[in-house]
Amino acid sequence: MGHLHVVEKQPVLNVIDEYLSKNDLKRAEVAIAKALRSDPLHENKAEILIRRARVRLLSGRPEDALDDLQAVRESQAHNETPGYLELLADCFLARFELAPLGFADRSWVSQAQQYYQQILDGFPDYTNAGWVWYQLGRIAVILDQVDLAIHRFHRSFLAPTTVQALTAFCYERLGFIAFYEKRDLTTALGFLNRAVDTYPASEPRGWLAQVHLRRSRVLRQMQNYSAALDAAEKALSMAMGSGEARSGLAETLITLAEILSSIGNRDREVIGHLQHFLQISKRPLGVDVTWSRVYEMLGDAYLNSGEYVLAVDAYRLALQFNPDHPWEASLQYRLAKGLYQTGSYAEAEQILSHIVGEMFSDNLMLSDYRVYELLGSAQFAQSKYETAIATYEKALSCDPPAANSDRIRTYLECARERLTG
């Protein structure tokens, strides 16, 4: 009778494993909950809890996964096999990587590294040693041990693994190091291209979207904007169809907007991508440099498109989300330009006067003729001809290009005629 009981229970694990193999986490979790609810004293409870821990880890809930693994350990129903140690280490590493900014504990990384090393030392023939070396490589990156990370990723290539996409994962990390640590663009692109080529067609597309996004950034650094745009559009297509977290899609939309802004004359597309970002992203409550950058790009696109009221609103929000903007003077100038175009001459003058009077000390005089030219025009529009004359003269003292110099002189003479009227 006991034998029949085991035969009846074993298919439960097979069903869960089948869902996990297809990355169908929702159905796997439902099957696990049903099994535990129907028989809390399930003789395979330890195995079921381990599978629930894996589902929770893959769902971005490492804390819950660790609770399950602790319950398994306390039940003494499961020896610390290499598979159990691997999952435990994966949870500690994910716990560190997913922790909110300022709350990550480096000891979690040390614990993960300890468990991975325990596998290599105690189970030299482990069938998934390649994954262990890969994770140790990622830990080395976190600890700024770049050369050690490279060594470990190469060890991962040679070790056995049950992870189909591991080769692609290693190439992606090597590309990451070449780009961000070595600043070797050609090598970085080569590794990332290999990551794309070796990624199995049966695996989820969301990860591949991130690789194309990184390829796009490398190509942009190489000033190959056409190829960078193509890579970003591939990333967008895959992110839209992956059904995964929105963060990757949001990042891709911003990257596309940046590339199109660099190319020029694509303002409607820039606006479309940035509006899409705003639709899918949660509005931050306080300072946020990403949202500031989004609204700054929106302001520029609206300004280029002649939609000046929208440009003004966008620039105000850019400053609101980042009051300490490193290029505040430039952003304020563009805000004033939008205000001038809407006929808000007094406010434009106020902002431009602040730029030339308060943002620059006697030891750091403003030398951009465009600010003085726009300020003079705002003053002229309010019939402040004497003040406009002095401002136009300052613009000329900044030695603008010949064509601009001729235009400013025309404005200057017009202001003098109006003054002597």
C-alpha positions in Angstrom: 0.0 0.0 0.0 2.9 2.3 0.8 4.4 1.6 -2.6 1.1 2.6 -4.3 1.1 5.8 -2.2 4.5 6.8 -3.6 3.4 6.0 -7.2 0.4 8.3 -6.8 2.5 11.1 -5.3 5.4 11.1 -7.7 3.4 12.5 -10.7 2.9 15.7 -8.7 6.6 16.5 -8.9 6.6 15.6 -12.6 3.8 18.0 -13.3 5.6 20.8 -11.4 8.8 20.1 -13.2 7.1 20.2 -16.6 5.7 23.7 -15.9 9.2 24.8 -14.7 10.8 23.5 -17.8 8.4 25.7 -19.8 9.0 28.7 -17.5 5.3 28.6 -16.8 5.7 30.0 -13.2 2.0 30.7 -12.6 0.9 27.2 -13.3 3.8 25.7 -11.4 2.9 27.8 -8.4 -0.8 26.8 -8.6 0.2 23.1 -8.8 2.5 23.5 -5.8 -0.2 25.2 -3.7 -2.8 22.5 -4.7 -0.4 19.7 -3.6 0.4 21.3 -0.3 -3.2 22.2 0.4 -4.5 18.7 -0.4 -1.9 17.0 1.8 0.1 19.2 4.2 2.1 16.1 5.3 2.9 15.2 1.7 5.8 12.7 1.8 7.5 14.7 -1.0 7.0 18.0 0.9 10.7 18.8 1.0 11.0 18.4 -2.8 7.8 20.4 -3.3 9.2 23.2 -1.1 12.4 23.2 -3.1 10.5 23.6 -6.3 8.4 26.4 -4.7 11.6 28.1 -3.7 12.8 28.0 -7.4 9.5 29.4 -8.6 9.7 32.2 -6.0 13.3 32.9 -7.0 12.4 33.1 -10.7 9.5 35.4 -9.8 11.9 37.9 -8.1 11.0 36.8 -4.5 14.3 35.5 -3.0 13.2 36.3 0.6 10.2 33.9 0.2 12.4 31.4 -1.5 14.9 31.4 1.4 12.0 30.8 3.8 11.1 27.6 1.9 14.7 26.5 1.9 15.1 27.1 5.6 11.9 25.0 6.2 13.5 22.2 4.2 16.7 22.4 6.2 14.8 22.4 9.5 12.7 19.4 8.5 16.0 17.4 8.1 14.2 15.7 5.2 16.7 16.8 2.7 20.5 16.4 2.6 22.5 19.4 1.4 22.9 18.2 -2.2 24.7 20.3 -4.7 21.3 21.2 -6.3 20.0 22.4 -2.9 23.3 24.4 -2.3 23.1 26.0 -5.8 19.5 27.2 -5.2 20.4 28.5 -1.8 23.4 30.4 -3.3 21.3 31.7 -6.1 18.7 33.1 -3.6 21.4 34.9 -1.6 22.9 36.5 -4.7 19.4 37.5 -6.0 18.6 38.9 -2.5 21.6 41.3 -2.9 20.8 42.3 -6.5 17.1 42.9 -6.0 17.5 44.8 -2.7 16.3 48.4 -2.7 19.0 51.0 -3.1 20.9 51.4 0.2 19.5 48.1 1.7 21.8 45.6 0.0 24.1 43.7 2.4 27.4 42.5 1.1 27.4 39.6 3.5 24.7 38.1 1.2 27.2 38.0 -1.6 29.7 36.4 0.7 27.2 33.7 1.7 26.4 33.0 -2.0 30.1 32.7 -2.8 30.6 30.3 0.1 27.8 28.0 -1.0 29.0 28.0 -4.6 32.6 27.2 -3.5 31.2 24.4 -1.3 29.7 22.8 -4.4 33.0 23.0 -6.3 35.0 21.6 -3.4 32.6 18.9 -2.4 31.1 17.8 -5.7 33.8 18.1 -8.4 31.7 16.1 -10.9 28.5 18.2 -10.4 26.5 18.3 -13.6 25.7 22.0 -13.4 29.2 23.2 -12.4 29.2 25.6 -15.4 26.4 27.6 -13.8 28.3 27.7 -10.5 31.4 29.2 -12.3 29.1 31.7 -14.1 27.5 32.9 -10.8 31.0 33.1 -9.2 32.0 35.3 -12.2 29.0 37.6 -11.6 30.0 37.8 -8.0 33.6 38.8 -9.0 32.1 41.6 -11.2 30.1 42.9 -8.2 33.3 42.9 -6.1 35.2 44.7 -8.9 37.5 41.8 -9.4 37.4 42.1 -13.2 40.3 39.7 -14.2 38.9 37.0 -11.8 35.5 37.4 -13.3 36.9 36.9 -16.8 38.7 33.8 -15.6 35.6 32.4 -14.1 33.4 33.0 -17.1 36.0 31.1 -19.2 35.9 28.2 -16.7 32.1 28.2 -17.1 32.5 27.6 -20.9 34.4 24.4 -20.2 32.3 23.0 -17.3 29.2 20.8 -17.6 25.8 22.5 -17.3 22.1 21.9 -17.5 21.4 25.5 -18.5 20.9 25.7 -22.2 21.6 29.4 -22.5 24.7 29.4 -20.3 27.1 30.0 -23.2 25.1 33.1 -24.3 25.0 34.3 -20.7 28.8 34.1 -20.4 29.3 36.0 -23.7 27.0 38.7 -22.5 28.9 39.2 -19.3 32.2 39.3 -21.1 30.7 41.9 -23.4 29.6 43.8 -20.4 33.1 43.8 -18.9 34.7 44.8 -22.3 32.3 47.7 -22.6 32.0 49.1 -19.1 35.3 48.1 -17.5 37.8 47.8 -20.4 36.2 50.4 -22.7 37.0 48.1 -25.7 34.1 48.7 -28.0 35.1 46.3 -30.7 35.6 43.4 -28.3 32.4 44.2 -26.5 30.4 44.2 -29.7 32.0 40.9 -30.7 31.0 39.2 -27.4 27.5 40.6 -27.5 27.0 39.4 -31.1 28.1 35.9 -30.0 25.6 36.1 -27.1 22.8 36.7 -29.6 24.1 34.0 -32.0 24.4 31.3 -29.2 21.1 32.1 -27.4 18.7 29.1 -27.9 15.6 29.9 -29.9 13.5 28.0 -27.3 14.5 30.4 -24.5 12.4 33.5 -23.5 13.0 36.6 -25.6 13.2 39.1 -22.7 16.8 38.4 -21.9 17.8 38.7 -25.6 16.1 42.1 -25.6 18.6 43.3 -23.0 21.5 42.1 -25.1 20.3 44.0 -28.1 19.8 47.1 -25.9 23.5 46.8 -24.8 24.6 46.3 -28.4 22.7 49.4 -29.2 24.7 51.4 -26.6 28.0 50.0 -27.8 27.1 50.9 -31.4 26.1 54.4 -30.4 29.4 54.9 -28.7 31.0 53.8 -32.0 28.9 56.5 -33.6 27.2 53.9 -35.8 23.7 55.4 -35.3 22.0 53.4 -38.0 23.1 50.1 -36.5 22.4 51.3 -33.0 18.9 52.2 -34.0 18.3 48.8 -35.6 19.5 47.1 -32.4 17.3 49.2 -30.2 14.3 48.5 -32.4 15.0 44.8 -32.1 15.2 45.2 -28.3 11.9 47.0 -28.3 10.2 44.3 -30.4 11.4 41.6 -28.1 10.6 43.5 -24.9 7.1 44.2 -26.2 6.5 40.5 -26.9 8.2 39.0 -23.8 5.5 39.8 -21.3 8.2 40.3 -18.7 8.8 43.2 -16.3 8.3 46.7 -17.6 11.6 48.0 -16.6 13.4 46.5 -19.6 10.8 48.0 -21.9 11.0 51.4 -20.3 14.8 51.4 -20.6 14.5 50.5 -24.3 12.1 53.3 -25.0 14.5 55.8 -23.4 17.4 54.5 -25.4 15.4 54.7 -28.7 14.5 58.3 -27.9 18.2 59.2 -27.2 19.3 57.6 -30.5 16.6 59.3 -32.5 17.5 62.6 -30.9 21.1 62.1 -31.9 20.1 61.4 -35.5 17.9 64.5 -35.7 14.7 65.3 -37.6 12.8 62.3 -35.9 11.0 64.4 -33.2 7.6 62.8 -33.6 9.1 59.3 -33.0 11.0 60.7 -30.0 7.8 62.1 -28.6 6.0 58.8 -29.2 8.6 56.6 -27.4 8.8 59.0 -24.5 5.0 59.2 -24.1 4.9 55.4 -24.1 7.5 55.4 -21.4 5.4 57.7 -19.3 2.3 55.5 -19.8 4.0 52.3 -18.6 6.1 53.8 -15.8 5.1 54.7 -12.3 5.5 58.4 -11.6 8.1 59.0 -8.9 7.2 61.0 -5.8 10.4 63.0 -5.5 13.6 63.7 -7.3 14.3 61.3 -10.2 17.0 61.9 -12.8 15.6 59.4 -15.3 12.3 61.2 -15.4 14.1 64.5 -15.6 16.0 63.3 -18.6 12.8 62.0 -20.2 11.1 65.4 -19.8 14.2 67.2 -21.1 14.2 65.2 -24.3 10.4 65.7 -24.6 10.9 69.4 -24.2 13.6 69.4 -27.0 11.4 67.4 -29.3 8.4 69.7 -28.7 10.5 72.8 -29.2 11.8 71.4 -32.5 8.3 70.6 -33.5 7.0 74.2 -32.7 4.8 72.9 -29.9 6.1 75.6 -27.5 3.5 75.3 -24.7 4.1 71.6 -24.4 7.9 72.3 -24.5 7.6 74.8 -21.6 5.6 72.3 -19.5 8.1 69.5 -20.2 11.1 71.7 -19.3 9.5 72.8 -16.0 8.9 69.1 -15.1 12.5 68.3 -16.0 13.7 70.9 -13.5 11.2 69.7 -11.0 12.4 66.1 -11.1 16.0 67.2 -10.9 16.4 70.6 -9.1 20.2 70.1 -9.1 20.4 69.5 -12.8 24.1 69.6 -13.9 23.2 71.6 -17.0 20.7 73.8 -15.4 21.7 76.9 -17.3 21.2 75.1 -20.6 17.8 73.8 -19.5 16.7 77.2 -18.3 17.8 78.7 -21.6 15.6 76.3 -23.5 12.7 77.0 -21.1 13.1 80.7 -21.8 13.2 80.0 -25.5 9.9 78.2 -25.3 8.4 81.0 -23.2 9.6 83.6 -25.7 7.9 81.7 -28.5 4.6 81.6 -26.5 4.8 85.4 -25.9 5.7 85.2 -22.3 8.5 87.8 -22.7 8.6 89.0 -19.1 9.1 85.5 -17.7 11.6 84.7 -20.4 13.6 87.8 -19.5 13.5 86.9 -15.8 14.9 83.5 -16.4 17.6 84.7 -18.8 18.6 87.5 -16.4 19.0 84.9 -13.7 21.3 82.9 -16.0 23.6 85.8 -16.8 23.4 87.5 -13.3 23.3 84.8 -10.7 24.5 81.5 -12.3 27.8 83.1 -13.3 30.2 84.9 -11.1 32.7 87.6 -12.1 35.3 84.9 -12.5 33.1 82.8 -14.7 31.4 85.1 -17.2 28.8 83.7 -19.6 30.2 83.5 -23.1 27.3 82.1 -25.0 26.0 84.8 -27.3 22.7 83.0 -27.7 21.6 83.7 -24.2 22.3 87.5 -24.6 20.6 87.5 -28.0 17.4 85.9 -26.7 17.5 88.1 -23.6 17.8 91.2 -25.8 14.9 90.0 -28.0 12.7 89.5 -24.8 13.6 93.0 -23.7 12.9 94.4 -27.2 9.5 92.7 -27.3 8.6 94.6 -24.1 9.8 97.9 -25.6 12.8 98.0 -23.2 15.0 99.4 -26.0 17.8 100.9 -24.0 18.3 97.7 -22.0 18.0 95.6 -25.2 20.8 97.7 -26.8 23.2 96.9 -23.9 22.3 93.2 -24.1 22.8 93.0 -27.8 26.2 94.6 -27.4 27.1 91.9 -24.9 26.0 89.3 -27.4 28.3 90.8 -30.0 31.2 90.9 -27.4 30.9 87.0 -27.2 32.2 86.9 -30.8 29.3 85.0 -32.5 29.7 83.4 -36.0 29.5 85.9 -38.9 25.9 85.2 -39.9 24.7 85.4 -36.3 26.7 88.5 -35.7 25.0 90.2 -38.7 21.6 89.3 -37.4 22.3 90.7 -33.9 23.6 93.9 -35.4 20.3 94.2 -37.3 18.4 93.8 -34.0 20.8 96.3 -32.4 20.2 99.0 -35.0 16.5 98.4 -34.9 16.5 98.9 -31.1 18.5 102.1 -31.5 16.0 103.4 -34.0 13.1 102.6 -31.7 14.9 104.4 -28.8 15.6 107.6 -30.7 12.2 107.2 -32.6 
